[in-house]
């Protein structure tokens, strides 16, 4: 007995077509679709980690506390939705009056009014540019966790889907190769 592969059968009989030349839609769709979600997951992970590092650095650098007075709200309406950034004045540790604008814009700042008093934390080395409202909420921590969890879920599900598709593809390929290999007496 000798083993004859599919190529020998095609050459000898001319009647059998190679099934291996067909494109496998499962492989193509099964890799592209999860690949898109993997890309999105990595973006969310990077954003979550970036927010976390930024917030951690800000909290580490902003060691001084002060009471600030809201001078005005700066409005931004680029995309049709109004968001605000408070401009405040406070006295730093050296006794100098500092006027500063928050680095972030938010619709939640719309509730602030001129003359409102806020507790803030600021960086003594850069009080006008590195500060945040110390209201006890950890909105950045929440945003960081949400982005990180979404990114982690997208990434894990995408990698799992890619692994499953590859396992199925290679099992089908092995089965096809075994069916095309025959034994001739």
Buried (B, 14 or more C-beta within 10 A) or exposed (E): EEEBEBEBBBEEEEEBEEEEEEEBEEBEEBBEBBEEBBEBBBBBBEBBBEBBEEBEEBBEBBEBEBEBBBBBBBEEEEEEEEBBBBBBEBBBEEEEEBEBBBEBBEEEBEEBEEEBEBEBBBBEEEBBEBBBBBEEEEBBBEBBBBBBEBBBEBBEBBBEBBEEBEEBBEEEEEEBEEEBEEEEE
